[in-house]
Amino acid sequence: MAAVQSRAEARDRPYHPIGRSGKMTDKLVLIADDERPIAVLLAHLAEACGVRTKVAHNGKQALEMMRAHRPDLLLLDLIMPIMGGRGV
């Protein structure tokens, strides 16, 4: 059985939000937002974390891209033209 760590020991260890490998380059995030500046900002933030991104600008396009690319995570705007995030 593993020993319980003190707060100091836990604080001094590196933080690995995705796992110990630190490899997120195989993860894909699909961002769907009709406001291009927001979509670009979200894509830059995700890429800075080491993930790949795809961007859709409406719900219909997001569905098509989901089927084609099988993303690990979706970031959806709720109100978009053609189809909103809830419809996706």
Contacts in CASP RR format, 6 or more apart in sequence:
PFRMAT RR
TARGET T0000
AUTHOR 0000-0000-0000
METHOD contacts of the structure
MODEL  1
MAAVQSRAEARDRPYHPIGRSGKMTDKLVLIADDERPIAVLLAHLAEACG
VRTKVAHNGKQALEMMRAHRPDLLLLDLIMPIMGGRGV
16 22 0 8 1.000
18 24 0 8 1.000
18 27 0 8 1.000
24 49 0 8 1.000
24 50 0 8 1.000
24 51 0 8 1.000
25 50 0 8 1.000
25 51 0 8 1.000
25 52 0 8 1.000
27 50 0 8 1.000
27 51 0 8 1.000
27 52 0 8 1.000
27 72 0 8 1.000
27 73 0 8 1.000
28 51 0 8 1.000
28 52 0 8 1.000
28 53 0 8 1.000
28 54 0 8 1.000
28 69 0 8 1.000
28 70 0 8 1.000
28 71 0 8 1.000
28 72 0 8 1.000
28 73 0 8 1.000
29 46 0 8 1.000
29 51 0 8 1.000
29 52 0 8 1.000
29 53 0 8 1.000
29 54 0 8 1.000
29 71 0 8 1.000
29 72 0 8 1.000
29 73 0 8 1.000
29 74 0 8 1.000
29 75 0 8 1.000
30 53 0 8 1.000
30 54 0 8 1.000
30 55 0 8 1.000
30 56 0 8 1.000
30 62 0 8 1.000
30 65 0 8 1.000
30 66 0 8 1.000
30 69 0 8 1.000
30 71 0 8 1.000
30 73 0 8 1.000
30 74 0 8 1.000
30 75 0 8 1.000
31 39 0 8 1.000
31 42 0 8 1.000
31 43 0 8 1.000
31 46 0 8 1.000
31 53 0 8 1.000
31 54 0 8 1.000
31 55 0 8 1.000
31 56 0 8 1.000
31 75 0 8 1.000
32 39 0 8 1.000
32 55 0 8 1.000
32 56 0 8 1.000
32 57 0 8 1.000
32 58 0 8 1.000
32 59 0 8 1.000
32 61 0 8 1.000
32 62 0 8 1.000
32 74 0 8 1.000
32 75 0 8 1.000
32 76 0 8 1.000
32 77 0 8 1.000
32 80 0 8 1.000
32 85 0 8 1.000
32 88 0 8 1.000
33 39 0 8 1.000
33 42 0 8 1.000
33 55 0 8 1.000
33 57 0 8 1.000
33 75 0 8 1.000
33 76 0 8 1.000
33 77 0 8 1.000
33 80 0 8 1.000
34 57 0 8 1.000
34 58 0 8 1.000
34 77 0 8 1.000
34 80 0 8 1.000
34 81 0 8 1.000
35 77 0 8 1.000
36 57 0 8 1.000
38 77 0 8 1.000
39 55 0 8 1.000
39 57 0 8 1.000
40 55 0 8 1.000
42 53 0 8 1.000
42 75 0 8 1.000
43 53 0 8 1.000
43 55 0 8 1.000
46 53 0 8 1.000
46 75 0 8 1.000
47 53 0 8 1.000
51 72 0 8 1.000
51 73 0 8 1.000
54 65 0 8 1.000
54 69 0 8 1.000
54 71 0 8 1.000
56 62 0 8 1.000
56 64 0 8 1.000
56 65 0 8 1.000
57 80 0 8 1.000
58 80 0 8 1.000
58 81 0 8 1.000
58 82 0 8 1.000
58 83 0 8 1.000
58 84 0 8 1.000
59 76 0 8 1.000
59 80 0 8 1.000
59 82 0 8 1.000
59 83 0 8 1.000
59 84 0 8 1.000
59 85 0 8 1.000
59 87 0 8 1.000
59 88 0 8 1.000
60 82 0 8 1.000
60 83 0 8 1.000
61 82 0 8 1.000
62 74 0 8 1.000
62 76 0 8 1.000
62 83 0 8 1.000
62 85 0 8 1.000
62 88 0 8 1.000
63 83 0 8 1.000
63 88 0 8 1.000
65 71 0 8 1.000
66 74 0 8 1.000
66 88 0 8 1.000
74 88 0 8 1.000
76 84 0 8 1.000
76 85 0 8 1.000
76 88 0 8 1.000
77 84 0 8 1.000
77 85 0 8 1.000
78 84 0 8 1.000
78 85 0 8 1.000
78 86 0 8 1.000
79 85 0 8 1.000
END
